[in-house]
C-alpha cells in the first residue's frame, strides 16, 4: 500500500509539473522565453532534475545549432547553485520570473557560448552517426555522432556508461564531457526540428527509463511550442517585409520611426532619415521591361542593406522610393551615409551588368525627437524634391527652414 501511495504521489507531481510547464509555454509566443522555460523545467529540482540541458534547433533546415544551454560548468558551480536553490526553496515556477536577469547576465550564457561553434549538417547525419554497436560497447563517443544516430532513428536515447565528448573550439580547445546523458529528438508531424540533450555530469545520478520517458514527453510538448512560436514569427515577419525587395515595408518603418523619435526625445540624441528615389526609373522600366525593373528595385534594396548598420532600418516606402532610418546619427553623419550609398548605386552594374548608370537622388532630415514622424519625413521628402529639381543624382539636407 505504501509503495502504491508513493507511486501515486510521484505521478501526481509529474502531472502537475507537466500541466504547469505546458501552460507557461502556451501562454507566450516569445521563442527565447519558451526555450528558457523548457530548459528550466528540465533542470529544476521539482521538474526533471537534470544537471544540465542543451537545446539544439535547425538553422534554415541546414544544420542543428545550440540555441540555449542551461546548467553549471563545474562541480563547484553545481554545489553553489544547488545550495542556493535549496536554501531559498526556489522551485520551477519561481525560476521563471528570473528570465530577464538570466538573459542579461553574461555568466549565465557561458555554457551556451561554449557550444556556439557546434553545427551538425542535417544532410550528413548518415556519415556522422555512430554505429549501434559502438553505442553499446564504447566508453566515449563524440556528441555529434550520438546525436546523429538518435536523430536518424527518431527515437530517444540514454546511457549511463557512455561519455559524450565535444571539443570546444576545435581539436586544441577545451573538452566538454557529458555523462549520464539523455538525447531526445524534437519532431513535429515527423519533421525533425531539433534535439534536447540533458546530463547528470555532476550528481552522477543514472538516467533511468522514467527519466527518459519524462524528458521525451517534455520534448514533444516543447517541439509543438517552438513550432507555434516560429510560425508566429514568420507571420509577423511577412507582415513587416516588402514582398518584392525583402526589406521592411512602410508599415514597419512607421512603427520603427515613431519609437526612435520617442527615444530620441528622452535621450536628446539625434536620429536621421534618408529618403531615396531611383532616377528615371520609368525609363528603365519601359526600355527593359517590368521584370528588369523589379530586379533593379531588389538590387538597390540589397545595396542599401549591405552599406548601413544592422541597427538601421531600410524600408521600401512605395514604388521606387526607399527610406533609411539612421538611429543616433546627426545630419552630417546621415549626409555621409547618403553620399556613400548614392555613389555605390551609381557605379554598380545591375541585373548581371545589363543595366549600368542607374542613379538615385536623396533627401536627409535630422531630429532630436521634437517633431512627429510625418513632419520628419516631409522635410526629408522636400529635400529629395530639391535634389530632383537640381538635376538628380545628388543629396540634399533639410533644415527647419528649408534645405541646404
Secondary structure, 3 states (H helix, E strand, C coil): CHHHHHHHHHHHHHHHHHHHHHHHHHCCCCHHHHHHHHHHHHHCCCCCCCCEEEEEEEECCCEEEEEEEECCCCHHHHHHHHHHHHHCCCCHHHHHCCHHHHHHCHHHHHHHHHCCCCCEEHHHHHHHCCCHHHHHHCCEEEHHHHHHHHHHHCCCEEECCCEEEEEECCCCCEEEEECCEEEEEEEECCEEEEEEEEECCCCCCCCCHHHHHHHHHHHHHHHHHHHHHHHHHHHHHHHHECCCCCCECHHHHHHHHHHHHHHHHHHCCCEEEEEEEECCHHHHHHHHCHHHHHHHHHHHHHHHHHCCCCCCEEEEEECCEEEEEECCCCHHHHHHHHHHHHHHHHCCCECCCCECCCCEEEEEEEECCCCCHHHHHHHHHHHHHHHHHCCCCCEEEEECCEEC
